[in-house]
Amino acid sequence: MSEAPAYAFGLRASANRFRSSPISASTRAPSRVPRPVVREAAVPLPGPLAALLVEMADQLTATAADAPLAALRAAGVLERIAARVSRAAAGALCDDGLSAEAMATALGTTHSKALVLLLTTQDG
């Protein structure tokens, strides 16, 4: 089981997103410093899925450079797919009685983000 590189999930892009920004450093709002999250305990992605995510990230990045509107459309489609799958998966975990704390540990995220995922399933 191999895991996708961190850059495949937007970490590389977020580190570089302000380098080409037309906003000068003096007019930019101070950035919020995120609290560190332990990701070593996160459940690994299956190798084929991780590879697919890397490929999709590369394709979207290339498309954004060549055809930004197409990239935005694709991103919207992916957001809807991700939201639907996330609700279904979180709902199944909620039905199984998984706590927000256990979910946070398994996902390598914060307790509050895991709780939002679980509560979202109750709205849908």
C-alpha positions as CSV (number, residue, x, y, z in Angstrom):
1,M,0.0,0.0,0.0
2,S,1.6,3.2,-1.1
3,E,0.5,6.6,-0.1
4,A,0.2,9.6,-2.4
5,P,2.7,12.4,-1.9
6,A,1.4,15.3,0.2
7,Y,1.4,17.6,-2.8
8,A,-1.3,15.5,-4.4
9,F,-3.9,16.9,-2.0
10,G,-3.2,20.6,-2.3
11,L,-0.4,21.0,0.1
12,R,2.1,22.0,-2.6
13,A,-0.4,24.4,-4.1
14,S,-1.3,26.0,-0.8
15,A,2.4,26.7,0.0
16,N,2.9,28.4,-3.4
17,R,-0.5,30.1,-3.9
18,F,0.6,33.6,-2.9
19,R,3.9,33.7,-4.7
20,S,2.3,34.9,-8.0
21,S,-0.5,36.9,-6.3
22,P,-0.9,40.5,-7.5
23,I,-1.5,41.5,-3.9
24,S,1.6,42.9,-2.2
25,A,2.8,41.5,1.0
26,S,2.0,44.7,2.8
27,T,-1.7,44.7,1.8
28,R,-2.3,41.0,2.4
29,A,-4.1,40.0,5.6
30,P,-2.0,38.1,8.1
31,S,-2.2,34.4,7.6
32,R,-3.7,32.2,10.2
33,V,-1.2,29.7,11.6
34,P,-2.9,26.3,11.7
35,R,-2.4,24.0,14.6
36,P,-0.3,21.0,13.8
37,V,-2.3,17.8,13.3
38,V,-0.7,14.4,13.7
39,R,-1.2,12.7,10.3
40,E,1.0,9.7,10.9
41,A,-1.9,7.8,12.6
42,A,-4.2,8.5,9.6
43,V,-5.6,5.5,7.8
44,P,-3.6,5.1,4.6
45,L,-5.3,5.4,1.2
46,P,-5.3,2.3,-1.0
47,G,-2.5,2.5,-3.6
48,P,-4.7,2.7,-6.7
49,L,-6.9,5.4,-5.2
50,A,-3.8,7.4,-4.1
51,A,-2.4,7.1,-7.6
52,L,-5.6,8.2,-9.1
53,L,-5.8,11.3,-6.8
54,V,-2.2,12.2,-7.8
55,E,-3.1,11.9,-11.5
56,M,-6.3,14.0,-11.1
57,A,-4.3,16.7,-9.2
58,D,-1.8,16.8,-12.0
59,Q,-4.5,16.9,-14.7
60,L,-6.4,19.7,-12.9
61,T,-3.2,21.7,-12.4
62,A,-2.4,21.4,-16.1
63,T,-6.0,22.2,-17.1
64,A,-6.0,25.3,-14.8
65,A,-3.0,26.6,-16.7
66,D,-4.5,25.9,-20.2
67,A,-8.3,26.2,-19.7
68,P,-9.2,27.7,-16.3
69,L,-12.9,27.6,-16.9
70,A,-12.7,23.8,-17.6
71,A,-10.6,23.4,-14.5
72,L,-13.3,25.2,-12.4
73,R,-16.0,23.1,-13.9
74,A,-14.1,19.9,-13.1
75,A,-13.4,21.1,-9.6
76,G,-17.1,21.7,-9.1
77,V,-17.9,18.2,-10.2
78,L,-15.3,16.8,-7.9
79,E,-16.6,18.8,-5.0
80,R,-20.1,17.4,-5.5
81,I,-18.7,13.9,-5.7
82,A,-16.6,14.4,-2.6
83,A,-19.5,15.8,-0.7
84,R,-21.8,12.9,-1.6
85,V,-19.2,10.2,-0.8
86,S,-18.2,12.0,2.4
87,R,-21.8,12.1,3.6
88,A,-22.3,8.4,2.8
89,A,-19.0,7.3,4.4
90,A,-19.5,9.4,7.5
91,G,-23.1,8.2,7.8
92,A,-22.0,4.6,7.7
93,L,-19.4,5.3,10.4
94,C,-22.0,7.2,12.5
95,D,-24.4,4.2,12.1
96,D,-21.5,2.0,13.4
97,G,-21.2,4.2,16.5
98,L,-17.7,5.6,15.7
99,S,-16.9,8.6,17.9
100,A,-15.7,11.9,16.6
101,E,-12.5,11.4,18.5
102,A,-11.8,8.0,16.9
103,M,-12.7,9.4,13.5
104,A,-10.3,12.4,14.0
105,T,-7.5,10.0,14.9
106,A,-8.2,7.8,11.9
107,L,-8.3,10.7,9.5
108,G,-5.4,12.6,11.0
109,T,-7.6,15.7,11.6
110,T,-9.0,17.6,14.5
111,H,-11.9,16.5,16.7
112,S,-14.0,19.5,15.6
113,K,-13.6,18.7,11.9
114,A,-14.5,15.1,12.5
115,L,-17.6,16.2,14.5
116,V,-18.6,18.4,11.6
117,L,-18.4,15.4,9.3
118,L,-20.6,13.3,11.6
119,L,-23.1,16.1,12.1
120,T,-23.4,16.8,8.4
121,T,-24.7,13.3,7.9
122,Q,-27.6,14.1,10.1
123,D,-28.6,17.1,7.9
124,G,-28.6,15.1,4.6
